[in-house]
Amino acid sequence: MNVFLVVLLVLAGVALLLMEMFLLPGFGVAGIGGFAALVGAVVLAWIKIGHIAGYITLAACLLVSGLAIWGFLRSKALDKMALDSKIDSHVELANNKLKKEDNDK
């Protein structure tokens, strides 16, 4: 049961951190909750299962978080969220007699 809870906390923590980084603005409840879930998973593994499991859980948290962020960045999901339009228009000056030096001021 303890191993299942540790795995569940790691997955929930990574999911919350991904939501915070890519979907929700700022460092809010999801970011703090994700970080707390990852820390809780490591602490729970360390206390309930043993120190070797704590080290393995810590390494797994770092590896899974890194792979999840890398995978999300490489996916097409960010292309659908990002603005992709280019602006080709320009503004005409009201007084065309102005010299270029006057425009730079």
N, CA, C and O atoms as CSV, one atom per row, in Angstrom:
chain,resi,resn,atom,element,x,y,z
A,1,MET,N,N,0.825,-1.197,0.000
A,1,MET,CA,C,0.000,0.000,0.000
A,1,MET,C,C,0.865,1.255,0.000
A,1,MET,O,O,0.526,2.248,-0.644
A,2,ASN,N,N,2.002,1.208,0.736
A,2,ASN,CA,C,2.867,2.377,0.784
A,2,ASN,C,C,3.497,2.683,-0.567
A,2,ASN,O,O,3.641,3.848,-0.940
A,3,VAL,N,N,3.873,1.638,-1.300
A,3,VAL,CA,C,4.484,1.831,-2.616
A,3,VAL,C,C,3.475,2.449,-3.575
A,3,VAL,O,O,3.814,3.347,-4.346
A,4,PHE,N,N,2.235,1.968,-3.527
A,4,PHE,CA,C,1.183,2.528,-4.373
A,4,PHE,C,C,0.969,4.005,-4.064
A,4,PHE,O,O,0.810,4.805,-4.985
A,5,LEU,N,N,0.961,4.381,-2.799
A,5,LEU,CA,C,0.777,5.765,-2.411
A,5,LEU,C,C,1.944,6.637,-2.870
A,5,LEU,O,O,1.739,7.774,-3.293
A,6,VAL,N,N,3.154,6.116,-2.790
A,6,VAL,CA,C,4.331,6.863,-3.248
A,6,VAL,C,C,4.247,7.099,-4.754
A,6,VAL,O,O,4.483,8.213,-5.221
A,7,VAL,N,N,3.913,6.059,-5.512
A,7,VAL,CA,C,3.792,6.197,-6.966
A,7,VAL,C,C,2.680,7.170,-7.322
A,7,VAL,O,O,2.832,7.978,-8.239
A,8,LEU,N,N,1.575,7.101,-6.613
A,8,LEU,CA,C,0.457,8.014,-6.854
A,8,LEU,C,C,0.855,9.462,-6.564
A,8,LEU,O,O,0.497,10.363,-7.322
A,9,LEU,N,N,1.585,9.690,-5.488
A,9,LEU,CA,C,2.044,11.042,-5.162
A,9,LEU,C,C,3.024,11.579,-6.198
A,9,LEU,O,O,2.979,12.760,-6.543
A,10,VAL,N,N,3.907,10.720,-6.695
A,10,VAL,CA,C,4.858,11.157,-7.727
A,10,VAL,C,C,4.117,11.549,-9.002
A,10,VAL,O,O,4.394,12.598,-9.585
A,11,LEU,N,N,3.187,10.718,-9.431
A,11,LEU,CA,C,2.430,11.017,-10.643
A,11,LEU,C,C,1.575,12.272,-10.488
A,11,LEU,O,O,1.499,13.092,-11.403
A,12,ALA,N,N,0.937,12.421,-9.340
A,12,ALA,CA,C,0.128,13.616,-9.094
A,12,ALA,C,C,1.010,14.866,-9.036
A,12,ALA,O,O,0.631,15.919,-9.547
A,13,GLY,N,N,2.171,14.750,-8.420
A,13,GLY,CA,C,3.080,15.886,-8.337
A,13,GLY,C,C,3.578,16.323,-9.689
A,13,GLY,O,O,3.623,17.520,-9.974
A,14,VAL,N,N,3.955,15.378,-10.530
A,14,VAL,CA,C,4.429,15.709,-11.876
A,14,VAL,C,C,3.302,16.322,-12.700
A,14,VAL,O,O,3.523,17.292,-13.425
A,15,ALA,N,N,2.101,15.767,-12.594
A,15,ALA,CA,C,0.962,16.315,-13.334
A,15,ALA,C,C,0.653,17.745,-12.893
A,15,ALA,O,O,0.385,18.607,-13.731
A,16,LEU,N,N,0.688,17.999,-11.605
A,16,LEU,CA,C,0.416,19.349,-11.111
A,16,LEU,C,C,1.501,20.333,-11.535
A,16,LEU,O,O,1.199,21.478,-11.870
A,17,LEU,N,N,2.749,19.904,-11.526
A,17,LEU,CA,C,3.824,20.790,-11.969
A,17,LEU,C,C,3.720,21.091,-13.463
A,17,LEU,O,O,3.961,22.223,-13.882
A,18,LEU,N,N,3.368,20.106,-14.260
A,18,LEU,CA,C,3.176,20.349,-15.687
A,18,LEU,C,C,2.023,21.315,-15.935
A,18,LEU,O,O,2.112,22.193,-16.793
A,19,MET,N,N,0.947,21.148,-15.182
A,19,MET,CA,C,-0.183,22.077,-15.310
A,19,MET,C,C,0.238,23.494,-14.936
A,19,MET,O,O,-0.155,24.458,-15.594
A,20,GLU,N,N,1.019,23.614,-13.904
A,20,GLU,CA,C,1.445,24.931,-13.450
A,20,GLU,C,C,2.365,25.595,-14.470
A,20,GLU,O,O,2.259,26.796,-14.720
A,21,MET,N,N,3.261,24.818,-15.053
A,21,MET,CA,C,4.219,25.404,-15.986
A,21,MET,C,C,3.609,25.761,-17.329
A,21,MET,O,O,3.986,26.773,-17.920
A,22,PHE,N,N,2.685,24.966,-17.823
A,22,PHE,CA,C,2.230,25.140,-19.191
A,22,PHE,C,C,0.779,25.576,-19.339
A,22,PHE,O,O,0.405,26.068,-20.403
A,23,LEU,N,N,-0.036,25.418,-18.332
A,23,LEU,CA,C,-1.454,25.760,-18.477
A,23,LEU,C,C,-1.908,26.888,-17.574
A,23,LEU,O,O,-2.691,27.738,-18.000
A,24,LEU,N,N,-1.443,26.918,-16.354
A,24,LEU,CA,C,-1.897,27.905,-15.385
A,24,LEU,C,C,-0.830,28.982,-15.190
A,24,LEU,O,O,0.348,28.655,-15.048
A,25,PRO,N,N,-1.214,30.237,-15.182
A,25,PRO,CA,C,-0.211,31.291,-15.029
A,25,PRO,C,C,0.263,31.436,-13.583
A,25,PRO,O,O,-0.486,31.182,-12.640
A,26,GLY,N,N,1.511,31.847,-13.431
A,26,GLY,CA,C,2.052,32.153,-12.105
A,26,GLY,C,C,2.463,30.926,-11.321
A,26,GLY,O,O,2.360,29.795,-11.796
A,27,PHE,N,N,2.925,31.171,-10.120
A,27,PHE,CA,C,3.310,30.082,-9.220
A,27,PHE,C,C,2.248,30.020,-8.143
A,27,PHE,O,O,2.334,30.718,-7.132
A,28,GLY,N,N,1.246,29.183,-8.359
A,28,GLY,CA,C,0.096,29.168,-7.475
A,28,GLY,C,C,-0.115,27.840,-6.805
A,28,GLY,O,O,0.829,27.128,-6.463
A,29,VAL,N,N,-1.360,27.530,-6.626
A,29,VAL,CA,C,-1.764,26.353,-5.862
A,29,VAL,C,C,-1.280,25.064,-6.526
A,29,VAL,O,O,-0.832,24.147,-5.838
A,30,ALA,N,N,-1.364,24.986,-7.848
A,30,ALA,CA,C,-0.946,23.751,-8.526
A,30,ALA,C,C,0.561,23.533,-8.402
A,30,ALA,O,O,1.004,22.400,-8.207
A,31,GLY,N,N,1.344,24.584,-8.510
A,31,GLY,CA,C,2.795,24.454,-8.371
A,31,GLY,C,C,3.214,24.065,-6.973
A,31,GLY,O,O,4.057,23.188,-6.785
A,32,ILE,N,N,2.625,24.714,-6.001
A,32,ILE,CA,C,2.934,24.389,-4.609
A,32,ILE,C,C,2.451,22.981,-4.277
A,32,ILE,O,O,3.142,22.230,-3.588
A,33,GLY,N,N,1.265,22.623,-4.765
A,33,GLY,CA,C,0.740,21.277,-4.533
A,33,GLY,C,C,1.578,20.204,-5.199
A,33,GLY,O,O,1.799,19.142,-4.618
A,34,GLY,N,N,2.050,20.467,-6.414
A,34,GLY,CA,C,2.908,19.514,-7.105
A,34,GLY,C,C,4.234,19.318,-6.401
A,34,GLY,O,O,4.704,18.191,-6.245
A,35,PHE,N,N,4.837,20.417,-5.978
A,35,PHE,CA,C,6.096,20.321,-5.245
A,35,PHE,C,C,5.893,19.595,-3.919
A,35,PHE,O,O,6.719,18.771,-3.526
A,36,ALA,N,N,4.800,19.899,-3.232
A,36,ALA,CA,C,4.507,19.245,-1.957
A,36,ALA,C,C,4.253,17.749,-2.152
A,36,ALA,O,O,4.655,16.940,-1.315
A,37,ALA,N,N,3.591,17.378,-3.245
A,37,ALA,CA,C,3.341,15.957,-3.506
A,37,ALA,C,C,4.645,15.211,-3.778
A,37,ALA,O,O,4.815,14.081,-3.321
A,38,LEU,N,N,5.564,15.827,-4.514
A,38,LEU,CA,C,6.849,15.182,-4.777
A,38,LEU,C,C,7.674,15.048,-3.501
A,38,LEU,O,O,8.277,14.003,-3.256
A,39,VAL,N,N,7.702,16.091,-2.699
A,39,VAL,CA,C,8.432,16.027,-1.429
A,39,VAL,C,C,7.774,15.007,-0.506
A,39,VAL,O,O,8.459,14.244,0.176
A,40,GLY,N,N,6.447,14.998,-0.487
A,40,GLY,CA,C,5.728,14.028,0.335
A,40,GLY,C,C,5.996,12.595,-0.084
A,40,GLY,O,O,6.093,11.708,0.765
A,41,ALA,N,N,6.118,12.359,-1.377
A,41,ALA,CA,C,6.416,11.008,-1.860
A,41,ALA,C,C,7.797,10.564,-1.401
A,41,ALA,O,O,7.979,9.421,-0.983
A,42,VAL,N,N,8.772,11.470,-1.480
A,42,VAL,CA,C,10.130,11.117,-1.049
A,42,VAL,C,C,10.172,10.879,0.454
A,42,VAL,O,O,10.779,9.910,0.910
A,43,VAL,N,N,9.534,11.751,1.226
A,43,VAL,CA,C,9.529,11.612,2.686
A,43,VAL,C,C,8.794,10.343,3.100
A,43,VAL,O,O,9.253,9.620,3.984
A,44,LEU,N,N,7.656,10.069,2.466
A,44,LEU,CA,C,6.900,8.858,2.789
A,44,LEU,C,C,7.705,7.605,2.470
A,44,LEU,O,O,7.723,6.657,3.254
A,45,ALA,N,N,8.368,7.603,1.322
A,45,ALA,CA,C,9.200,6.445,0.977
A,45,ALA,C,C,10.350,6.294,1.955
A,45,ALA,O,O,10.701,5.178,2.339
A,46,TRP,N,N,10.932,7.399,2.357
A,46,TRP,CA,C,12.075,7.359,3.275
A,46,TRP,C,C,11.660,6.812,4.646
A,46,TRP,O,O,12.361,5.991,5.238
A,47,ILE,N,N,10.506,7.283,5.138
A,47,ILE,CA,C,10.077,6.906,6.491
A,47,ILE,C,C,9.443,5.511,6.519
A,47,ILE,O,O,9.802,4.687,7.361
A,48,LYS,N,N,8.516,5.245,5.619
A,48,LYS,CA,C,7.735,4.004,5.685
A,48,LYS,C,C,8.421,2.802,5.041
A,48,LYS,O,O,8.248,1.672,5.499
A,49,ILE,N,N,9.197,3.035,3.986
A,49,ILE,CA,C,9.764,1.906,3.262
A,49,ILE,C,C,11.243,1.708,3.590
A,49,ILE,O,O,11.702,0.575,3.739
A,50,GLY,N,N,11.984,2.802,3.703
A,50,GLY,CA,C,13.405,2.694,4.027
A,50,GLY,C,C,14.226,3.735,3.280
A,50,GLY,O,O,13.743,4.391,2.358
A,51,HIS,N,N,15.475,3.869,3.699
A,51,HIS,CA,C,16.298,4.927,3.111
A,51,HIS,C,C,16.695,4.625,1.669
A,51,HIS,O,O,16.872,5.554,0.881
A,52,ILE,N,N,16.839,3.364,1.305
A,52,ILE,CA,C,17.149,3.028,-0.080
A,52,ILE,C,C,15.960,3.375,-0.980
A,52,ILE,O,O,16.141,3.895,-2.081
A,53,ALA,N,N,14.762,3.089,-0.513
A,53,ALA,CA,C,13.564,3.459,-1.266
A,53,ALA,C,C,13.431,4.973,-1.365
A,53,ALA,O,O,12.931,5.487,-2.365
A,54,GLY,N,N,13.871,5.689,-0.340
A,54,GLY,CA,C,13.856,7.148,-0.391
A,54,GLY,C,C,14.762,7.682,-1.479
A,54,GLY,O,O,14.386,8.593,-2.216
A,55,TYR,N,N,15.967,7.113,-1.584
A,55,TYR,CA,C,16.884,7.520,-2.647
A,55,TYR,C,C,16.339,7.161,-4.029
A,55,TYR,O,O,16.446,7.944,-4.972
A,56,ILE,N,N,15.759,5.980,-4.134
A,56,ILE,CA,C,15.180,5.566,-5.415
A,56,ILE,C,C,14.015,6.474,-5.788
A,56,ILE,O,O,13.877,6.853,-6.951
A,57,THR,N,N,13.183,6.823,-4.825
A,57,THR,CA,C,12.053,7.716,-5.087
A,57,THR,C,C,12.535,9.104,-5.475
A,57,THR,O,O,11.963,9.727,-6.370
A,58,LEU,N,N,13.567,9.594,-4.826
A,58,LEU,CA,C,14.123,10.906,-5.179
A,58,LEU,C,C,14.640,10.900,-6.610
A,58,LEU,O,O,14.362,11.822,-7.376
A,59,ALA,N,N,15.387,9.869,-6.972
A,59,ALA,CA,C,15.891,9.760,-8.341
A,59,ALA,C,C,14.748,9.618,-9.341
A,59,ALA,O,O,14.789,10.194,-10.428
A,60,ALA,N,N,13.729,8.847,-8.966
A,60,ALA,CA,C,12.572,8.668,-9.849
A,60,ALA,C,C,11.815,9.979,-10.029
A,60,ALA,O,O,11.358,10.280,-11.132
A,61,CYS,N,N,11.677,10.756,-8.967
A,61,CYS,CA,C,10.998,12.059,-9.073
A,61,CYS,C,C,11.740,12.978,-10.031
A,61,CYS,O,O,11.121,13.622,-10.879
A,62,LEU,N,N,13.042,13.042,-9.905
A,62,LEU,CA,C,13.830,13.899,-10.789
A,62,LEU,C,C,13.771,13.410,-12.229
A,62,LEU,O,O,13.622,14.208,-13.155
A,63,LEU,N,N,13.887,12.100,-12.419
A,63,LEU,CA,C,13.867,11.531,-13.759
A,63,LEU,C,C,12.502,11.683,-14.422
A,63,LEU,O,O,12.415,12.099,-15.577
A,64,VAL,N,N,11.445,11.351,-13.701
A,64,VAL,CA,C,10.098,11.430,-14.271
A,64,VAL,C,C,9.723,12.882,-14.543
A,64,VAL,O,O,9.104,13.173,-15.566
A,65,SER,N,N,10.083,13.791,-13.654
A,65,SER,CA,C,9.783,15.209,-13.880
A,65,SER,C,C,10.524,15.726,-15.109
A,65,SER,O,O,9.938,16.411,-15.947
A,66,GLY,N,N,11.788,15.407,-15.216
A,66,GLY,CA,C,12.559,15.843,-16.378
A,66,GLY,C,C,12.044,15.267,-17.679
A,66,GLY,O,O,11.927,15.980,-18.675
A,67,LEU,N,N,11.735,13.979,-17.677
A,67,LEU,CA,C,11.200,13.349,-18.883
A,67,LEU,C,C,9.824,13.883,-19.253
A,67,LEU,O,O,9.515,14.033,-20.434
A,68,ALA,N,N,9.001,14.168,-18.259
A,68,ALA,CA,C,7.666,14.699,-18.533
A,68,ALA,C,C,7.754,16.097,-19.140
A,68,ALA,O,O,7.028,16.413,-20.083
A,69,ILE,N,N,8.630,16.925,-18.608
A,69,ILE,CA,C,8.790,18.276,-19.155
A,69,ILE,C,C,9.381,18.198,-20.554
A,69,ILE,O,O,8.914,18.893,-21.456
A,70,TRP,N,N,10.393,17.370,-20.752
A,70,TRP,CA,C,11.009,17.215,-22.069
A,70,TRP,C,C,9.995,16.685,-23.078
A,70,TRP,O,O,9.922,17.179,-24.203
A,71,GLY,N,N,9.220,15.692,-22.687
A,71,GLY,CA,C,8.213,15.130,-23.581
A,71,GLY,C,C,7.119,16.118,-23.921
A,71,GLY,O,O,6.646,16.149,-25.057
A,72,PHE,N,N,6.714,16.915,-22.970
A,72,PHE,CA,C,5.671,17.902,-23.232
A,72,PHE,C,C,6.185,18.997,-24.149
A,72,PHE,O,O,5.449,19.479,-25.009
A,73,LEU,N,N,7.441,19.397,-23.977
A,73,LEU,CA,C,8.012,20.414,-24.849
A,73,LEU,C,C,8.181,19.913,-26.279
A,73,LEU,O,O,8.078,20.699,-27.221
A,74,ARG,N,N,8.438,18.631,-26.454
A,74,ARG,CA,C,8.620,18.065,-27.788
A,74,ARG,C,C,7.297,17.698,-28.456
A,74,ARG,O,O,7.265,17.439,-29.659
A,75,SER,N,N,6.225,17.673,-27.703
A,75,SER,CA,C,4.942,17.284,-28.285
A,75,SER,C,C,4.349,18.445,-29.088
A,75,SER,O,O,4.851,19.569,-29.049
A,76,LYS,N,N,3.299,18.153,-29.795
A,76,LYS,CA,C,2.612,19.171,-30.599
A,76,LYS,C,C,1.614,19.981,-29.774
A,76,LYS,O,O,0.949,20.867,-30.311
A,77,ALA,N,N,1.502,19.693,-28.493
A,77,ALA,CA,C,0.519,20.388,-27.657
A,77,ALA,C,C,0.848,21.869,-27.514
A,77,ALA,O,O,-0.057,22.702,-27.475
A,78,LEU,N,N,2.129,22.203,-27.437
A,78,LEU,CA,C,2.497,23.614,-27.309
A,78,LEU,C,C,2.230,24.390,-28.587
A,78,LEU,O,O,1.949,25.588,-28.528
A,79,ASP,N,N,2.310,23.737,-29.746
A,79,ASP,CA,C,2.003,24.403,-31.004
A,79,ASP,C,C,0.545,24.815,-31.066
A,79,ASP,O,O,0.217,25.838,-31.666
A,80,LYS,N,N,-0.324,24.043,-30.464
A,80,LYS,CA,C,-1.744,24.371,-30.464
A,80,LYS,C,C,-2.069,25.500,-29.486
A,80,LYS,O,O,-3.060,26.207,-29.667
A,81,MET,N,N,-1.244,25.676,-28.454
A,81,MET,CA,C,-1.493,26.720,-27.461
A,81,MET,C,C,-0.852,28.053,-27.829
A,81,MET,O,O,-1.312,29.097,-27.365
A,82,ALA,N,N,0.189,28.047,-28.644
A,82,ALA,CA,C,0.945,29.253,-28.937
A,82,ALA,C,C,0.309,30.025,-30.089
A,82,ALA,O,O,-0.309,29.439,-30.978
A,83,LEU,N,N,0.470,31.344,-30.061
A,83,LEU,CA,C,0.035,32.177,-31.168
A,83,LEU,C,C,1.029,32.028,-32.312
A,83,LEU,O,O,2.241,32.021,-32.100
A,84,ASP,N,N,0.503,31.911,-33.523
A,84,ASP,CA,C,1.368,31.635,-34.659
A,84,ASP,C,C,1.218,32.669,-35.774
A,84,ASP,O,O,1.798,32.489,-36.845
A,85,SER,N,N,0.474,33.726,-35.561
A,85,SER,CA,C,0.231,34.686,-36.628
A,85,SER,C,C,1.367,35.695,-36.724
A,85,SER,O,O,2.008,36.041,-35.732
A,86,LYS,N,N,1.594,36.155,-37.951
A,86,LYS,CA,C,2.604,37.170,-38.205
A,86,LYS,C,C,1.903,38.459,-38.602
A,86,LYS,O,O,0.889,38.432,-39.300
A,87,ILE,N,N,2.434,39.572,-38.162
A,87,ILE,CA,C,1.853,40.874,-38.484
A,87,ILE,C,C,2.706,41.491,-39.580
A,87,ILE,O,O,3.892,41.756,-39.385
A,88,ASP,N,N,2.089,41.718,-40.740
A,88,ASP,CA,C,2.809,42.272,-41.879
A,88,ASP,C,C,2.431,43.714,-42.164
A,88,ASP,O,O,2.924,44.287,-43.135
A,89,SER,N,N,1.597,44.305,-41.373
A,89,SER,CA,C,1.140,45.665,-41.648
A,89,SER,C,C,2.137,46.689,-41.119
A,89,SER,O,O,3.003,46.375,-40.303
A,90,HIS,N,N,1.993,47.918,-41.602
A,90,HIS,CA,C,2.819,49.014,-41.141
A,90,HIS,C,C,1.973,50.272,-41.079
A,90,HIS,O,O,0.892,50.325,-41.664
A,91,VAL,N,N,2.447,51.266,-40.388
A,91,VAL,CA,C,1.705,52.507,-40.183
A,91,VAL,C,C,2.268,53.573,-41.105
A,91,VAL,O,O,3.476,53.808,-41.135
A,92,GLU,N,N,1.389,54.211,-41.854
A,92,GLU,CA,C,1.787,55.325,-42.711
A,92,GLU,C,C,1.812,56.600,-41.876
A,92,GLU,O,O,0.950,56.810,-41.024
A,93,LEU,N,N,2.791,57.436,-42.124
A,93,LEU,CA,C,2.874,58.703,-41.416
A,93,LEU,C,C,1.829,59.665,-41.965
A,93,LEU,O,O,1.543,59.661,-43.162
A,94,ALA,N,N,1.266,60.483,-41.097
A,94,ALA,CA,C,0.256,61.445,-41.517
A,94,ALA,C,C,0.877,62.536,-42.383
A,94,ALA,O,O,0.238,63.027,-43.313
A,95,ASN,N,N,2.092,62.910,-42.092
A,95,ASN,CA,C,2.769,63.949,-42.853
A,95,ASN,C,C,3.951,63.307,-43.573
A,95,ASN,O,O,4.979,63.036,-42.954
A,96,ASN,N,N,3.814,63.064,-44.863
A,96,ASN,CA,C,4.862,62.397,-45.615
A,96,ASN,C,C,6.065,63.285,-45.879
A,96,ASN,O,O,7.072,62.808,-46.401
A,97,LYS,N,N,5.986,64.577,-45.530
A,97,LYS,CA,C,7.086,65.502,-45.776
A,97,LYS,C,C,8.154,65.414,-44.682
A,97,LYS,O,O,9.213,66.030,-44.804
A,98,LEU,N,N,7.884,64.656,-43.619
A,98,LEU,CA,C,8.862,64.536,-42.539
A,98,LEU,C,C,10.089,63.790,-43.038
A,98,LEU,O,O,9.996,62.864,-43.845
A,99,LYS,N,N,11.219,64.211,-42.545
A,99,LYS,CA,C,12.457,63.530,-42.914
A,99,LYS,C,C,12.656,62.306,-42.009
A,99,LYS,O,O,12.043,62.188,-40.948
A,100,LYS,N,N,13.497,61.438,-42.445
A,100,LYS,CA,C,13.769,60.229,-41.668
A,100,LYS,C,C,14.337,60.569,-40.311
A,100,LYS,O,O,14.066,59.853,-39.347
A,101,GLU,N,N,15.112,61.627,-40.191
A,101,GLU,CA,C,15.687,62.026,-38.916
A,101,GLU,C,C,14.583,62.402,-37.925
A,101,GLU,O,O,14.694,62.123,-36.731
A,102,ASP,N,N,13.530,63.030,-38.419
A,102,ASP,CA,C,12.427,63.416,-37.547
A,102,ASP,C,C,11.637,62.205,-37.090
A,102,ASP,O,O,11.054,62.229,-36.006
A,103,ASN,N,N,11.602,61.161,-37.877
A,103,ASN,CA,C,10.873,59.946,-37.497
A,103,ASN,C,C,11.569,59.191,-36.380
A,103,ASN,O,O,10.909,58.529,-35.580
A,104,ASP,N,N,12.882,59.277,-36.312
A,104,ASP,CA,C,13.647,58.538,-35.315
A,104,ASP,C,C,13.547,59.138,-33.927
A,104,ASP,O,O,13.925,58.485,-32.954
A,105,LYS,N,N,13.051,60.358,-33.804
A,105,LYS,CA,C,12.984,61.026,-32.490
A,105,LYS,C,C,11.867,60.542,-31.646
A,105,LYS,O,O,11.693,61.014,-30.523
